[in-house]
């Protein structure tokens, strides 16, 4: 995605790339260490434990993998959608989530930029959903790969033909679709919550096809956070929820 961005960018970047990328990727490294130290059990491992012990709704009856895996992926994606809506609706959770939105530009590293506390809470909610649902380890593995891959895809600053964007929006959240969600306009921020599947926005009334301004000129970020020193430097990003 980074190579695609370099070859065919959708919009010009405004903040220094080296500083942004250093901070965003530094946050990823910090989050990885925190998760490994504080939550040593992975989602796939928990799914294996649930399968062996008969925990979760899907373990009460037999479904062939051809049905169980797609069903599990779809239900887990709905959980992530609802979690995303929750992090916008609850002020304390929004303080954490706005670290993601405070990025002054929108590119592949934005899809990895989340506050450490949000990452830990999100993983806890995901583990709870796995315990309740009882998906197979293969289903969880496929879901995790899709979620991370599509997050980097739909946060990328890439240009694609409009016909391609319109066709892909039936199956996956596209960069143009998700960029609306990162608009400085809060009405647009509270739309297009999907990360992987776009269907929940269509069905639940949170879909907005285009921003009020052009994609090339629309301001990205949070209205009250426009200082690059607060939004694009790692120590300030970590402190941002407590300001």
C-alpha positions in Angstrom: 0.0 0.0 0.0 2.9 2.4 0.7 4.3 1.7 -2.8 0.8 2.3 -4.3 0.6 5.6 -2.3 3.9 6.7 -3.7 3.0 5.9 -7.3 -0.6 7.2 -7.3 -1.5 9.4 -4.3 -5.0 10.6 -3.9 -4.1 13.8 -2.1 -1.0 15.8 -1.2 0.2 15.2 2.4 0.4 18.2 4.7 2.5 17.1 7.7 6.2 15.9 7.6 6.1 12.3 6.5 9.2 11.1 8.4 8.0 12.5 11.7 4.5 11.1 11.2 5.6 7.7 10.1 8.1 7.5 13.0 5.5 8.4 15.5 2.7 6.2 14.0 4.9 3.1 13.6 6.5 3.8 17.0 3.0 3.6 18.5 2.5 0.2 16.8 5.7 -1.1 18.3 4.6 0.1 21.8 1.2 -1.4 21.4 2.7 -4.8 20.3 4.8 -4.9 23.4 2.0 -3.9 25.7 -0.4 -6.6 24.3 2.3 -9.3 24.6 3.0 -8.3 28.2 -0.5 -7.7 29.5 -2.7 -10.0 27.4 -0.5 -13.1 26.5 -3.5 -15.0 25.1 -4.2 -14.3 21.4 -7.6 -14.4 19.8 -6.8 -17.5 17.8 -5.5 -19.3 21.0 -8.7 -18.4 22.8 -10.8 -19.7 19.9 -8.9 -23.0 20.2 -9.6 -23.2 23.9 -13.3 -22.4 23.3 -13.5 -25.2 20.7 -11.9 -27.8 22.9 -14.1 -26.9 25.9 -17.4 -26.3 24.0 -17.6 -22.6 24.9 -19.7 -20.3 22.8 -22.9 -20.5 20.8 -21.5 -22.1 17.6 -20.0 -25.0 19.7 -23.5 -26.2 20.7 -24.2 -27.5 17.2 -22.3 -28.6 14.2 -21.7 -26.4 11.1 -19.4 -27.4 8.3 -16.4 -25.0 7.8 -18.0 -23.8 4.6 -20.8 -22.2 6.6 -19.1 -21.7 10.0 -16.1 -19.7 8.8 -18.0 -17.1 6.7 -20.7 -16.7 9.4 -18.1 -16.2 12.1 -16.2 -13.6 10.0 -19.4 -11.7 9.4 -20.5 -11.7 13.0 -17.1 -10.7 14.3 -17.0 -7.9 11.7 -20.4 -6.7 13.0 -18.9 -6.6 16.6 -16.0 -4.5 15.4 -18.5 -2.1 13.6 -20.5 -1.7 16.8 -17.4 -1.2 18.9 -16.3 1.5 16.5 -19.7 3.3 16.9 -19.4 2.9 20.7 -15.9 4.6 20.7 -17.4 7.6 18.9 -20.6 7.8 21.1 -19.1 7.5 24.6 -17.0 10.6 25.5 -14.4 8.7 27.5 -13.8 6.2 24.7 -13.8 9.0 22.1 -10.9 10.6 24.0 -8.9 7.4 23.4 -10.1 7.0 19.8 -9.4 10.5 18.7 -5.7 9.7 18.8 -6.5 7.7 15.6 -8.5 10.6 14.2 -6.1 13.3 15.2 -3.6 12.3 12.4 -3.3 15.4 10.2 -2.9 13.2 7.1 -4.5 10.0 5.9 -2.3 7.2 4.7 -1.4 3.6 5.3 0.1 4.3 8.7 -3.1 5.9 9.9 -4.7 2.4 9.8 -2.2 1.3 12.5 -2.3 4.3 14.7 -4.4 3.6 17.9 -3.8 4.6 21.5 -2.4 1.7 23.6 -5.4 1.8 26.0 -7.8 1.5 23.1 -5.9 -1.4 21.6 -6.1 -3.2 25.0 -9.8 -2.5 25.4 -10.5 -3.5 21.8 -8.7 -6.8 22.3 -10.7 -7.4 25.5 -14.0 -6.9 23.6 -12.8 -9.1 20.8 -11.9 -11.9 23.2 -15.3 -11.6 24.9 -17.0 -11.9 21.5 -15.0 -15.0 20.7 -16.0 -16.6 24.0 -19.7 -15.8 23.4 -19.7 -16.8 19.7 -17.3 -19.8 19.8 -15.8 -19.4 16.3 -13.2 -21.9 15.1 -9.5 -20.9 15.2 -9.4 -20.9 11.4 -12.3 -18.4 11.3 -10.6 -16.1 13.8 -7.3 -16.3 12.0 -9.0 -15.4 8.6 -10.9 -12.6 10.4 -7.7 -11.1 11.9 -5.8 -11.2 8.6 -8.8 -9.6 6.8 -9.3 -6.9 9.4 -5.6 -5.8 9.5 -5.2 -6.0 5.7 -8.4 -4.0 5.0 -7.5 -1.5 7.7 -4.3 -0.7 5.9 -6.1 -0.7 2.5 -8.9 1.6 3.4 -6.7 4.1 5.2 -4.3 4.4 2.3 -3.8 7.6 0.3 -4.3 5.9 -3.0 -6.0 6.9 -6.2 -8.2 4.4 -8.1 -10.8 4.8 -10.9 -14.2 5.8 -9.8 -15.8 2.7 -11.4 -13.5 0.5 -9.4 -14.3 2.3 -6.2 -18.0 2.0 -6.8 -17.7 -1.7 -7.6 -15.5 -2.5 -4.6 -17.9 -0.7 -2.2 -20.3 -3.6 -2.4 -17.7 -5.9 -0.9 -15.1 -4.0 1.1 -14.6 -0.5 2.6 -12.6 1.5 0.1 -10.1 4.3 0.8 -12.5 7.0 -0.5 -15.4 5.6 1.6 -13.3 5.6 4.8 -11.6 8.9 4.2 -15.0 10.5 4.7 -14.9 9.1 8.2 -11.7 11.0 8.9 -13.1 14.4 7.8 -12.8 17.3 10.3 -16.6 17.7 10.0 -18.0 15.7 12.9 -21.2 14.8 10.9 -18.9 13.1 8.4 -16.7 11.6 11.2 -19.8 9.9 12.6 -20.4 8.0 9.4 -18.8 5.1 7.5 -17.8 3.2 10.6 -17.0 -0.1 8.8 -13.4 -1.3 8.6 -13.8 -4.5 6.5 -17.3 -5.0 5.3 -19.3 -2.0 4.2 -22.7 -3.6 4.7 -23.3 -2.4 8.3 -23.2 1.2 7.2 -25.7 0.6 4.5 -28.1 -1.4 6.7 -27.8 0.7 9.9 -28.0 4.2 8.3 -24.4 5.4 8.9 -23.3 5.4 5.2 -22.2 8.7 3.6 -21.1 8.3 0.0 -18.9 11.4 -0.4 -17.6 14.3 1.7 -19.1 17.8 1.4 -15.7 18.9 0.0 -13.6 17.2 -2.6 -11.4 14.4 -1.4 -8.3 16.3 -2.4 -9.1 19.4 -0.3 -11.2 18.2 2.6 -9.5 18.8 6.0 -8.4 15.6 7.8 -8.3 15.3 11.6 -10.1 16.7 14.6 -11.3 20.3 14.7 -9.7 21.2 18.0 -6.4 19.4 17.3 -4.5 21.1 14.5 -1.1 21.5 16.0 1.4 19.1 14.5 3.3 18.9 17.8 0.3 17.4 19.5 -0.9 15.2 16.7 2.2 13.8 15.1 4.7 13.3 17.9 4.6 10.1 19.9 4.8 11.4 23.5 2.0 14.0 22.8 -0.1 11.3 21.1 0.1 9.1 24.2 -0.9 12.0 26.4 -3.7 13.2 24.1 -6.6 11.4 25.8 -5.8 13.1 29.1 -5.6 16.7 27.8 
